[in-house]
Amino acid sequence: MALKVEKKGKYNAASSLVPLRSHIETNKEKAKTFDQLVEEFRKTTSLDKRQLLIRARIDSKLYSKLRLSAYPSTRDVLFSVGLALQLSIEKFSELLKSKGFAFCLNRDFDLIIIFCVENKIYDIMDVNELLQKMGQKRLRSRKPRKKE
């Protein structure tokens, strides 16, 4: 739906609010949330929550926060989750986008992650070794605490 434009290329903000709200709602409905995507990807890979947490090296408290759409995520946590899910580049990009991120092709860090995904190197310890050898910061490598 096009915004109403007056002469000389100006738009009328007041008359544009209804189509703008409609545009926002329509596009929001199409987009899957991070939580929906993770659940979908977990089911297709037959990965249970515990296995995901172990592979991503995150604890259940952080995972619960990540699932909230308002929780501000960090790129390294999202990269860890994407690697743990062993996603393709397309699915990985979709996961990042759900939290407002994207691969940046002029960052060595991102290019190393893409290389790992393309070459099916999903183990975080292996990825961290490559990152470190290339002078990049490592992904989180903390083991989740075991409940006693």
N, C-alpha and C positions, 0 to 999 in steps of 0.2 A: 504494500500500500504506500503510495507516494505522499510525502508531506506537502501541505498546501503552501504554495509559493506565491508571493505577491510580485508585482512588477519590480524590475531592477534586481531580481534574484534574491529578494528578502523573503523569509518565511514568517508566517504568523504563528508564534509559539502557542498561543491560546487555542487556536483551531487545530493545532497539530497534536494535542495531548491525547485525544481519543485514538487516532490511528497509531500513535507511538505506543500507547499502553497495549493496544491490541498486538502490535508487532512484538513487543517484549514478551507478552504472555504466550503467543504462538510459538516463538522460538525457544522459550524456557521449557515448554511442554515437550519439544522434540529432543532436547538434550537429556542424556542420562546422567544421574548423579554419580559421584565417585563410588558411593556405597553400592548402587545398582550395578555399576560396571565390575567392581571387585567380586561381587556375588556371582554375576554372570560368568566371569572369567574363571572363578574358583570351581564352579560347577562343570564347565567344559573341560577343565584339567583334572577333575576329581581330586582336588586339593582341599583338605579340610582346614578349618581355621587354625588349628594348632600347627599343622605343617607350614601354613603360610607364615605364621609368626616366627617360626624357627628359621625358615629360609630367608625371610626379610630381616631377621635379627631385630625385631621390635617386640615390645611387650604388649600385653592385652590392653593395658590402660591407654597407651598411645594409639593403638589400633581403634579403640572405641572412640577416641577423640577425632581421629582421622575420618571416621564415618559420618561425623556431623558436618553438614555442608558449610557451616559458619566457621569451623576450626581452620585457622591459618596453617597450611601445610608447608613443609620445606621441600625443596626439590630433591634433596638426597633421600628423604623418607619415601617420596613417590618413586624415585628410581629403584630403591630397595624393594618396594612392593611390586613394581613392574617386572623386575628381574626374578623375584620369587615366583611370580605367576608365569614366568617363561613366555612372555607375550611377544608377538611379532611387532615390527616397527609400527605398523598401522594401529594395532590395538594399544601399544605402548603410548603412542601419540594421543590416542583417544582418552586414555587414562590421565595423562598429564593435563590435557585440555579441560577435563572435568573439574580440575582444581585451579584452572587459570594459568597453566604453564605450557611450555612447548619446548621441543628440542631446539637448540640454538646452534646452527651449523658453522658459526664462527668461534665457538668455544671448544677448546681441546677436550675438556671434560665430557661434554655432550657427545662429541665425535667418538670418544673412547667407549662410552656407553652404547652408542649405535653400533660400533664395531663388534662389541661383545654380543649384542642381541643378534646381529646378522650372522655371527659365527657360533651362535648357541652357547656362549659362555655366560651361564646364569648364576653360578655360585658366587656369592658376594665376596668371599675371601679371594677367589681368583680375579674377580673384577678389581678389587682393592689392590691386589698386587700389580696389576697392569696400570692402574691409576697412579700408584706410588712410583713405579718405574718411569712414568712419563711426567713426574713432577707435579701431579695433581693431588688435591685433597681426597682422602678416602671417603667412601660411603660409611655410614654408621656400621660398626661391626660388633656392637654390643650384643651379647647373647641374652635372650629373654630370661628373666628369672623364673625358676621353677617354683610352682606352688607347693608348699609343704603341708 
